[in-house]
């Protein structure tokens, strides 16, 4: 069974940092492109960052230079380091693979206050 567990969110001031974690079970992240998404209230879910099984990363334009996606294959875990956070980064953050599994974690809430 595929399972995805996100953690690390919280409430921070603008300009602060958070590191999100996504622990995967039931598959190996080393064999998949992994993706961080976020969904703010009233908005569609949007792609934030990806990392391929070859280690190549891509970012949504608004987070380039501020966020970094990484992997620890031994822990089957994907991370999202978020720096210079802005209020518009406020959302629930989810991880999944690309193509998506039909299993979603609970997400982790990130709230950035001004």
N, CA, C and O atoms as CSV, one atom per row, in Angstrom:
chain,resi,resn,atom,element,x,y,z
A,1,UNK,N,N,0.837,-1.182,0.000
A,1,UNK,CA,C,0.000,0.000,0.000
A,1,UNK,C,C,0.883,1.247,0.000
A,1,UNK,O,O,1.812,1.363,0.799
A,2,UNK,N,N,0.583,2.168,-0.899
A,2,UNK,CA,C,1.298,3.427,-0.955
A,2,UNK,C,C,0.843,4.308,0.195
A,2,UNK,O,O,-0.352,4.431,0.465
A,3,UNK,N,N,1.797,4.914,0.862
A,3,UNK,CA,C,1.496,5.847,1.928
A,3,UNK,C,C,2.472,7.012,1.854
A,3,UNK,O,O,3.664,6.824,1.608
A,4,UNK,N,N,1.958,8.205,2.068
A,4,UNK,CA,C,2.752,9.424,2.035
A,4,UNK,C,C,2.424,10.227,3.278
A,4,UNK,O,O,1.262,10.539,3.537
A,5,UNK,N,N,3.438,10.557,4.039
A,5,UNK,CA,C,3.244,11.269,5.292
A,5,UNK,C,C,4.087,12.534,5.272
A,5,UNK,O,O,5.316,12.478,5.300
A,6,UNK,N,N,3.410,13.674,5.222
A,6,UNK,CA,C,4.075,14.968,5.213
A,6,UNK,C,C,4.159,15.524,6.633
A,6,UNK,O,O,3.272,15.295,7.455
A,7,UNK,N,N,5.220,16.244,6.903
A,7,UNK,CA,C,5.385,16.872,8.202
A,7,UNK,C,C,6.316,18.063,8.064
A,7,UNK,O,O,6.931,18.268,7.017
A,8,UNK,N,N,6.412,18.838,9.117
A,8,UNK,CA,C,7.362,19.941,9.166
A,8,UNK,C,C,6.769,21.316,9.007
A,8,UNK,O,O,7.478,22.312,9.149
A,9,UNK,N,N,5.486,21.398,8.714
A,9,UNK,CA,C,4.863,22.693,8.566
A,9,UNK,C,C,4.701,23.394,9.898
A,9,UNK,O,O,4.982,22.835,10.958
A,10,UNK,N,N,4.244,24.620,9.820
A,10,UNK,CA,C,4.043,25.399,11.023
A,10,UNK,C,C,3.744,26.836,10.696
A,10,UNK,O,O,3.500,27.197,9.544
A,11,UNK,N,N,3.767,27.648,11.723
A,11,UNK,CA,C,3.513,29.078,11.612
A,11,UNK,C,C,4.830,29.820,11.747
A,11,UNK,O,O,5.533,29.675,12.748
A,12,UNK,N,N,5.164,30.616,10.738
A,12,UNK,CA,C,6.404,31.381,10.758
A,12,UNK,C,C,6.134,32.801,10.292
A,12,UNK,O,O,5.143,33.077,9.615
A,13,UNK,N,N,7.034,33.688,10.667
A,13,UNK,CA,C,6.986,35.058,10.186
A,13,UNK,C,C,7.548,35.141,8.777
A,13,UNK,O,O,8.379,34.326,8.379
A,14,UNK,N,N,7.092,36.123,8.037
A,14,UNK,CA,C,7.656,36.367,6.714
A,14,UNK,C,C,9.172,36.496,6.813
A,14,UNK,O,O,9.702,37.137,7.720
A,15,UNK,N,N,9.852,35.872,5.859
A,15,UNK,CA,C,11.302,35.842,5.875
A,15,UNK,C,C,11.889,34.633,6.565
A,15,UNK,O,O,13.091,34.388,6.467
A,16,UNK,N,N,11.066,33.876,7.261
A,16,UNK,CA,C,11.529,32.710,7.970
A,16,UNK,C,C,11.687,31.500,7.080
A,16,UNK,O,O,11.497,31.569,5.866
A,17,UNK,N,N,12.043,30.378,7.709
A,17,UNK,CA,C,12.322,29.143,6.983
A,17,UNK,C,C,11.622,27.962,7.630
A,17,UNK,O,O,11.372,27.950,8.835
A,18,UNK,N,N,11.311,26.973,6.809
A,18,UNK,CA,C,10.792,25.690,7.258
A,18,UNK,C,C,11.380,24.606,6.381
A,18,UNK,O,O,11.736,24.853,5.228
A,19,UNK,N,N,11.482,23.407,6.926
A,19,UNK,CA,C,11.898,22.242,6.157
A,19,UNK,C,C,10.806,21.191,6.265
A,19,UNK,O,O,10.538,20.670,7.348
A,20,UNK,N,N,10.181,20.885,5.143
A,20,UNK,CA,C,9.135,19.883,5.094
A,20,UNK,C,C,9.719,18.522,4.761
A,20,UNK,O,O,10.707,18.420,4.033
A,21,UNK,N,N,9.102,17.476,5.296
A,21,UNK,CA,C,9.506,16.114,5.019
A,21,UNK,C,C,8.325,15.329,4.479
A,21,UNK,O,O,7.179,15.581,4.852
A,22,UNK,N,N,8.606,14.385,3.607
A,22,UNK,CA,C,7.611,13.472,3.070
A,22,UNK,C,C,8.186,12.074,3.122
A,22,UNK,O,O,9.096,11.738,2.364
A,23,UNK,N,N,7.659,11.266,4.013
A,23,UNK,CA,C,8.105,9.888,4.161
A,23,UNK,C,C,7.183,8.998,3.339
A,23,UNK,O,O,5.973,8.977,3.563
A,24,UNK,N,N,7.751,8.270,2.396
A,24,UNK,CA,C,6.989,7.417,1.501
A,24,UNK,C,C,7.103,5.964,1.917
A,24,UNK,O,O,8.155,5.515,2.374
A,25,UNK,N,N,6.005,5.233,1.754
A,25,UNK,CA,C,5.971,3.798,1.987
A,25,UNK,C,C,5.263,3.135,0.820
A,25,UNK,O,O,4.414,3.749,0.172
A,26,UNK,N,N,5.607,1.889,0.552
A,26,UNK,CA,C,4.947,1.130,-0.493
A,26,UNK,C,C,5.554,1.287,-1.870
A,26,UNK,O,O,5.145,0.602,-2.808
A,27,UNK,N,N,6.508,2.164,-2.005
A,27,UNK,CA,C,7.250,2.335,-3.246
A,27,UNK,C,C,8.561,3.005,-2.917
A,27,UNK,O,O,8.739,3.535,-1.820
A,28,UNK,N,N,9.472,2.985,-3.857
A,28,UNK,CA,C,10.787,3.589,-3.655
A,28,UNK,C,C,10.855,4.925,-4.382
A,28,UNK,O,O,10.618,5.002,-5.587
A,29,UNK,N,N,11.180,5.972,-3.638
A,29,UNK,CA,C,11.255,7.285,-4.269
A,29,UNK,C,C,12.373,7.352,-5.291
A,29,UNK,O,O,12.329,8.176,-6.204
A,30,UNK,N,N,13.365,6.503,-5.151
A,30,UNK,CA,C,14.471,6.484,-6.103
A,30,UNK,C,C,14.036,6.039,-7.494
A,30,UNK,O,O,14.764,6.247,-8.464
A,31,UNK,N,N,12.866,5.434,-7.601
A,31,UNK,CA,C,12.364,4.950,-8.879
A,31,UNK,C,C,11.318,5.877,-9.488
A,31,UNK,O,O,10.719,5.552,-10.514
A,32,UNK,N,N,11.099,7.017,-8.866
A,32,UNK,CA,C,10.023,7.914,-9.283
A,32,UNK,C,C,10.479,9.357,-9.283
A,32,UNK,O,O,11.393,9.734,-8.550
A,33,UNK,N,N,9.833,10.157,-10.110
A,33,UNK,CA,C,9.877,11.594,-9.919
A,33,UNK,C,C,8.980,11.936,-8.736
A,33,UNK,O,O,7.825,11.512,-8.681
A,34,UNK,N,N,9.507,12.696,-7.801
A,34,UNK,CA,C,8.744,13.108,-6.642
A,34,UNK,C,C,8.401,14.585,-6.747
A,34,UNK,O,O,9.160,15.383,-7.297
A,35,UNK,N,N,7.243,14.926,-6.209
A,35,UNK,CA,C,6.669,16.250,-6.415
A,35,UNK,C,C,6.142,16.801,-5.101
A,35,UNK,O,O,5.514,16.083,-4.323
A,36,UNK,N,N,6.399,18.066,-4.860
A,36,UNK,CA,C,5.717,18.817,-3.819
A,36,UNK,C,C,4.653,19.690,-4.472
A,36,UNK,O,O,4.914,20.400,-5.443
A,37,UNK,N,N,3.456,19.619,-3.918
A,37,UNK,CA,C,2.339,20.462,-4.323
A,37,UNK,C,C,1.921,21.326,-3.138
A,37,UNK,O,O,2.291,21.057,-1.995
A,38,UNK,N,N,1.156,22.351,-3.423
A,38,UNK,CA,C,0.514,23.108,-2.360
A,38,UNK,C,C,-0.867,23.551,-2.807
A,38,UNK,O,O,-1.131,23.729,-3.996
A,39,UNK,N,N,-1.728,23.721,-1.838
A,39,UNK,CA,C,-3.078,24.181,-2.113
A,39,UNK,C,C,-3.482,25.187,-1.054
A,39,UNK,O,O,-3.562,24.865,0.132
A,40,UNK,N,N,-3.733,26.401,-1.494
A,40,UNK,CA,C,-4.206,27.458,-0.620
A,40,UNK,C,C,-5.724,27.498,-0.667
A,40,UNK,O,O,-6.322,27.049,-1.645
A,41,UNK,N,N,-6.356,28.025,0.370
A,41,UNK,CA,C,-7.821,28.107,0.369
A,41,UNK,C,C,-8.344,28.839,-0.860
A,41,UNK,O,O,-7.865,29.920,-1.203
A,42,UNK,N,N,-9.327,28.240,-1.516
A,42,UNK,CA,C,-9.929,28.849,-2.685
A,42,UNK,C,C,-9.125,28.738,-3.960
A,42,UNK,O,O,-9.527,29.280,-4.989
A,43,UNK,N,N,-8.006,28.054,-3.919
A,43,UNK,CA,C,-7.161,27.912,-5.093
A,43,UNK,C,C,-7.013,26.450,-5.487
A,43,UNK,O,O,-7.211,25.545,-4.676
A,44,UNK,N,N,-6.663,26.242,-6.741
A,44,UNK,CA,C,-6.339,24.906,-7.218
A,44,UNK,C,C,-4.994,24.463,-6.653
A,44,UNK,O,O,-4.137,25.283,-6.326
A,45,UNK,N,N,-4.833,23.164,-6.549
A,45,UNK,CA,C,-3.539,22.628,-6.173
A,45,UNK,C,C,-2.517,22.989,-7.244
A,45,UNK,O,O,-2.798,22.873,-8.437
A,46,UNK,N,N,-1.349,23.418,-6.827
A,46,UNK,CA,C,-0.314,23.788,-7.775
A,46,UNK,C,C,0.978,23.044,-7.475
A,46,UNK,O,O,1.292,22.729,-6.327
A,47,UNK,N,N,1.705,22.777,-8.531
A,47,UNK,CA,C,3.003,22.145,-8.407
A,47,UNK,C,C,4.015,23.160,-7.904
A,47,UNK,O,O,4.063,24.290,-8.390
A,48,UNK,N,N,4.818,22.761,-6.936
A,48,UNK,CA,C,5.825,23.635,-6.353
A,48,UNK,C,C,7.223,23.248,-6.797
A,48,UNK,O,O,8.001,24.100,-7.224
A,49,UNK,N,N,7.545,21.966,-6.698
A,49,UNK,CA,C,8.892,21.511,-7.010
A,49,UNK,C,C,8.858,20.036,-7.355
A,49,UNK,O,O,8.003,19.294,-6.870
A,50,UNK,N,N,9.792,19.612,-8.194
A,50,UNK,CA,C,9.938,18.206,-8.548
A,50,UNK,C,C,11.400,17.811,-8.471
A,50,UNK,O,O,12.294,18.642,-8.633
A,51,UNK,N,N,11.628,16.542,-8.223
A,51,UNK,CA,C,12.962,15.976,-8.334
A,51,UNK,C,C,12.830,14.619,-8.995
A,51,UNK,O,O,12.072,13.765,-8.536
A,52,UNK,N,N,13.568,14.425,-10.073
A,52,UNK,CA,C,13.495,13.180,-10.815
A,52,UNK,C,C,14.306,12.096,-10.135
A,52,UNK,O,O,15.054,12.354,-9.192
A,53,UNK,N,N,14.145,10.879,-10.630
A,53,UNK,CA,C,14.921,9.771,-10.082
A,53,UNK,C,C,16.400,9.927,-10.390
A,53,UNK,O,O,17.238,9.244,-9.800
A,54,UNK,N,N,16.719,10.824,-11.311
A,54,UNK,CA,C,18.110,11.118,-11.635
A,54,UNK,C,C,18.649,12.310,-10.851
A,54,UNK,O,O,19.807,12.692,-11.020
A,55,UNK,N,N,17.815,12.897,-9.993
A,55,UNK,CA,C,18.242,13.999,-9.167
A,55,UNK,C,C,18.040,15.367,-9.766
A,55,UNK,O,O,18.465,16.360,-9.175
A,56,UNK,N,N,17.410,15.456,-10.913
A,56,UNK,CA,C,17.151,16.747,-11.537
A,56,UNK,C,C,15.939,17.404,-10.891
A,56,UNK,O,O,14.912,16.758,-10.681
A,57,UNK,N,N,16.058,18.675,-10.580
A,57,UNK,CA,C,14.988,19.394,-9.909
A,57,UNK,C,C,14.437,20.518,-10.769
A,57,UNK,O,O,15.143,21.091,-11.599
A,58,UNK,N,N,13.171,20.822,-10.557
A,58,UNK,CA,C,12.503,21.934,-11.216
A,58,UNK,C,C,11.593,22.607,-10.203
A,58,UNK,O,O,11.116,21.973,-9.262
A,59,UNK,N,N,11.354,23.910,-10.407
A,59,UNK,CA,C,10.614,24.708,-9.448
A,59,UNK,C,C,9.611,25.613,-10.136
A,59,UNK,O,O,9.833,26.095,-11.247
A,60,UNK,N,N,8.511,25.830,-9.452
A,60,UNK,CA,C,7.575,26.852,-9.875
A,60,UNK,C,C,8.274,28.207,-9.773
A,60,UNK,O,O,9.084,28.430,-8.873
A,61,UNK,N,N,7.957,29.097,-10.694
A,61,UNK,CA,C,8.726,30.336,-10.801
A,61,UNK,C,C,8.767,31.133,-9.499
A,61,UNK,O,O,9.804,31.698,-9.152
A,62,UNK,N,N,7.666,31.181,-8.789
A,62,UNK,CA,C,7.600,32.030,-7.612
A,62,UNK,C,C,8.458,31.538,-6.451
A,62,UNK,O,O,8.706,32.289,-5.507
A,63,UNK,N,N,8.915,30.286,-6.506
A,63,UNK,CA,C,9.726,29.750,-5.411
A,63,UNK,C,C,11.177,29.552,-5.804
A,63,UNK,O,O,11.990,29.168,-4.963
A,64,UNK,N,N,11.522,29.801,-7.048
A,64,UNK,CA,C,12.899,29.635,-7.487
A,64,UNK,C,C,13.823,30.532,-6.680
A,64,UNK,O,O,13.542,31.710,-6.458
A,65,UNK,N,N,14.920,29.951,-6.252
A,65,UNK,CA,C,15.877,30.685,-5.444
A,65,UNK,C,C,15.549,30.712,-3.975
A,65,UNK,O,O,16.380,31.133,-3.170
A,66,UNK,N,N,14.361,30.275,-3.598
A,66,UNK,CA,C,13.945,30.269,-2.200
A,66,UNK,C,C,13.738,28.857,-1.657
A,66,UNK,O,O,14.027,28.592,-0.490
A,67,UNK,N,N,13.244,27.957,-2.492
A,67,UNK,CA,C,12.953,26.587,-2.076
A,67,UNK,C,C,13.949,25.635,-2.709
A,67,UNK,O,O,14.477,25.904,-3.788
A,68,UNK,N,N,14.204,24.530,-2.043
A,68,UNK,CA,C,15.065,23.493,-2.577
A,68,UNK,C,C,14.496,22.125,-2.229
A,68,UNK,O,O,14.216,21.841,-1.065
A,69,UNK,N,N,14.326,21.282,-3.236
A,69,UNK,CA,C,13.843,19.927,-3.036
A,69,UNK,C,C,15.043,18.988,-2.997
A,69,UNK,O,O,16.006,19.170,-3.743
A,70,UNK,N,N,14.982,17.994,-2.134
A,70,UNK,CA,C,16.062,17.030,-2.022
A,70,UNK,C,C,15.504,15.678,-1.598
A,70,UNK,O,O,14.338,15.566,-1.219
A,71,UNK,N,N,16.342,14.662,-1.665
A,71,UNK,CA,C,15.932,13.298,-1.342
A,71,UNK,C,C,16.936,12.640,-0.416
A,71,UNK,O,O,18.126,12.958,-0.431
A,72,UNK,N,N,16.439,11.727,0.382
A,72,UNK,CA,C,17.278,10.794,1.112
A,72,UNK,C,C,16.722,9.419,0.795
A,72,UNK,O,O,15.759,8.974,1.420
A,73,UNK,N,N,17.323,8.747,-0.170
A,73,UNK,CA,C,16.773,7.472,-0.623
A,73,UNK,C,C,16.846,6.405,0.456
A,73,UNK,O,O,15.985,5.527,0.508
A,74,UNK,N,N,17.855,6.461,1.318
A,74,UNK,CA,C,17.964,5.494,2.397
A,74,UNK,C,C,16.780,5.588,3.348
A,74,UNK,O,O,16.337,4.579,3.897
A,75,UNK,N,N,16.269,6.793,3.540
A,75,UNK,CA,C,15.107,7.006,4.397
A,75,UNK,C,C,13.804,7.034,3.613
A,75,UNK,O,O,12.729,7.177,4.196
A,76,UNK,N,N,13.895,6.897,2.282
A,76,UNK,CA,C,12.730,6.967,1.407
A,76,UNK,C,C,11.926,8.236,1.685
A,76,UNK,O,O,10.701,8.207,1.807
A,77,UNK,N,N,12.650,9.344,1.780
A,77,UNK,CA,C,12.074,10.608,2.205
A,77,UNK,C,C,12.477,11.719,1.247
A,77,UNK,O,O,13.616,11.781,0.784
A,78,UNK,N,N,11.523,12.590,0.963
A,78,UNK,CA,C,11.746,13.779,0.158
A,78,UNK,C,C,11.578,14.996,1.052
A,78,UNK,O,O,10.693,15.027,1.907
A,79,UNK,N,N,12.417,15.989,0.857
A,79,UNK,CA,C,12.391,17.195,1.660
A,79,UNK,C,C,12.113,18.415,0.793
A,79,UNK,O,O,12.377,18.418,-0.409
A,80,UNK,N,N,11.584,19.433,1.419
A,80,UNK,CA,C,11.455,20.737,0.786
A,80,UNK,C,C,11.944,21.785,1.770
A,80,UNK,O,O,11.270,22.092,2.754
A,81,UNK,N,N,13.115,22.329,1.498
A,81,UNK,CA,C,13.648,23.423,2.297
A,81,UNK,C,C,13.060,24.715,1.767
A,81,UNK,O,O,13.196,25.021,0.583
A,82,UNK,N,N,12.414,25.468,2.627
A,82,UNK,CA,C,11.748,26.697,2.237
A,82,UNK,C,C,12.366,27.846,3.008
A,82,UNK,O,O,12.298,27.889,4.236
A,83,UNK,N,N,12.963,28.770,2.289
A,83,UNK,CA,C,13.584,29.951,2.871
A,83,UNK,C,C,12.884,31.199,2.366
A,83,UNK,O,O,12.143,31.162,1.384
A,84,UNK,N,N,13.132,32.300,3.050
A,84,UNK,CA,C,12.564,33.592,2.659
A,84,UNK,C,C,11.069,33.485,2.408
A,84,UNK,O,O,10.559,33.954,1.390
A,85,UNK,N,N,10.385,32.867,3.340
A,85,UNK,CA,C,8.961,32.602,3.163
A,85,UNK,C,C,8.159,33.891,3.106
A,85,UNK,O,O,8.471,34.879,3.770
A,86,UNK,N,N,7.125,33.845,2.298
A,86,UNK,CA,C,6.225,34.965,2.091
A,86,UNK,C,C,4.817,34.566,2.471
A,86,UNK,O,O,4.488,33.380,2.450
A,87,UNK,N,N,3.974,35.529,2.820
A,87,UNK,CA,C,2.588,35.178,3.141
A,87,UNK,C,C,1.889,34.406,2.026
A,87,UNK,O,O,1.049,33.553,2.312
A,88,UNK,N,N,2.210,34.678,0.781
A,88,UNK,CA,C,1.585,33.968,-0.321
A,88,UNK,C,C,2.019,32.513,-0.434
A,88,UNK,O,O,1.454,31.765,-1.231
A,89,UNK,N,N,3.014,32.099,0.352
A,89,UNK,CA,C,3.379,30.691,0.424
A,89,UNK,C,C,2.452,29.901,1.337
A,89,UNK,O,O,2.541,28.675,1.400
A,90,UNK,N,N,1.576,30.583,2.035
A,90,UNK,CA,C,0.654,29.920,2.945
A,90,UNK,C,C,-0.229,28.938,2.187
A,90,UNK,O,O,-0.911,29.319,1.235
A,91,UNK,N,N,-0.219,27.680,2.605
A,91,UNK,CA,C,-0.966,26.627,1.934
A,91,UNK,C,C,-0.770,25.330,2.698
A,91,UNK,O,O,0.062,25.245,3.601
A,92,UNK,N,N,-1.543,24.328,2.325
A,92,UNK,CA,C,-1.266,22.968,2.745
A,92,UNK,C,C,-0.363,22.344,1.689
A,92,UNK,O,O,-0.670,22.377,0.498
A,93,UNK,N,N,0.740,21.784,2.133
A,93,UNK,CA,C,1.724,21.210,1.233
A,93,UNK,C,C,1.613,19.696,1.235
A,93,UNK,O,O,1.538,19.066,2.289
A,94,UNK,N,N,1.602,19.117,0.031
A,94,UNK,CA,C,1.466,17.685,-0.165
A,94,UNK,C,C,2.613,17.174,-1.027
A,94,UNK,O,O,3.177,17.916,-1.831
A,95,UNK,N,N,2.947,15.917,-0.854
A,95,UNK,CA,C,3.881,15.285,-1.763
A,95,UNK,C,C,3.188,14.150,-2.504
A,95,UNK,O,O,2.189,13.601,-2.038
A,96,UNK,N,N,3.730,13.815,-3.653
A,96,UNK,CA,C,3.275,12.682,-4.427
A,96,UNK,C,C,4.337,12.395,-5.473
A,96,UNK,O,O,5.368,13.066,-5.530
A,97,UNK,N,N,4.079,11.400,-6.295
A,97,UNK,CA,C,4.943,11.074,-7.404
A,97,UNK,C,C,4.356,11.620,-8.698
A,97,UNK,O,O,3.212,12.073,-8.727
A,98,UNK,N,N,5.131,11.575,-9.749
A,98,UNK,CA,C,4.671,11.938,-11.080
A,98,UNK,C,C,5.050,10.798,-12.017
A,98,UNK,O,O,6.236,10.585,-12.270
A,99,UNK,N,N,4.075,10.061,-12.535
A,99,UNK,CA,C,2.626,10.240,-12.406
A,99,UNK,C,C,2.133,9.985,-10.985
A,99,UNK,O,O,2.764,9.261,-10.215
A,100,UNK,N,N,1.003,10.589,-10.654
A,100,UNK,CA,C,0.485,10.550,-9.303
A,100,UNK,C,C,-0.017,9.172,-8.911
A,100,UNK,O,O,-0.631,8.464,-9.709
A,101,UNK,N,N,0.256,8.808,-7.668
A,101,UNK,CA,C,-0.441,7.711,-7.044
A,101,UNK,C,C,-1.793,8.203,-6.549
A,101,UNK,O,O,-1.964,9.380,-6.234
A,102,UNK,N,N,-2.752,7.281,-6.485
A,102,UNK,CA,C,-4.075,7.611,-5.972
A,102,UNK,C,C,-4.112,7.498,-4.455
A,102,UNK,O,O,-5.081,6.999,-3.883
A,103,UNK,N,N,-3.074,7.953,-3.826
A,103,UNK,CA,C,-2.967,7.988,-2.382
A,103,UNK,C,C,-2.327,9.309,-2.020
A,103,UNK,O,O,-1.246,9.645,-2.503
A,104,UNK,N,N,-3.006,10.056,-1.164
A,104,UNK,CA,C,-2.528,11.348,-0.718
A,104,UNK,C,C,-2.402,11.356,0.793
A,104,UNK,O,O,-3.242,10.803,1.504
A,105,UNK,N,N,-1.355,11.982,1.268
A,105,UNK,CA,C,-1.197,12.146,2.689
A,105,UNK,C,C,-2.100,13.228,3.234
A,105,UNK,O,O,-2.917,13.801,2.514
A,106,UNK,N,N,-1.941,13.496,4.504
A,106,UNK,CA,C,-2.757,14.514,5.159
A,106,UNK,C,C,-2.308,15.927,4.820
A,106,UNK,O,O,-3.025,16.893,5.083
A,107,UNK,N,N,-1.130,16.045,4.242
A,107,UNK,CA,C,-0.549,17.351,3.995
A,107,UNK,C,C,-0.019,17.971,5.273
A,107,UNK,O,O,-0.295,17.493,6.374
A,108,UNK,N,N,0.740,19.033,5.114
A,108,UNK,CA,C,1.230,19.765,6.269
A,108,UNK,C,C,0.998,21.249,6.036
A,108,UNK,O,O,1.349,21.791,4.988
A,109,UNK,N,N,0.406,21.890,7.021
A,109,UNK,CA,C,0.012,23.288,6.899
A,109,UNK,C,C,1.216,24.204,7.097
A,109,UNK,O,O,1.948,24.086,8.080
A,110,UNK,N,N,1.407,25.103,6.161
A,110,UNK,CA,C,2.411,26.153,6.269
A,110,UNK,C,C,1.673,27.482,6.298
A,110,UNK,O,O,0.920,27.803,5.378
A,111,UNK,N,N,1.888,28.242,7.345
A,111,UNK,CA,C,1.273,29.550,7.478
A,111,UNK,C,C,2.367,30.581,7.695
A,111,UNK,O,O,3.166,30.467,8.624
A,112,UNK,N,N,2.397,31.580,6.839
A,112,UNK,CA,C,3.403,32.636,6.908
A,112,UNK,C,C,2.688,33.940,7.194
A,112,UNK,O,O,1.836,34.369,6.415
A,113,UNK,N,N,3.023,34.563,8.290
A,113,UNK,CA,C,2.384,35.803,8.691
A,113,UNK,C,C,3.289,36.988,8.411
A,113,UNK,O,O,4.513,36.884,8.491
A,114,UNK,N,N,2.678,38.109,8.084
A,114,UNK,CA,C,3.424,39.319,7.809
A,114,UNK,C,C,3.590,40.152,9.065
A,114,UNK,O,O,4.201,41.220,9.021
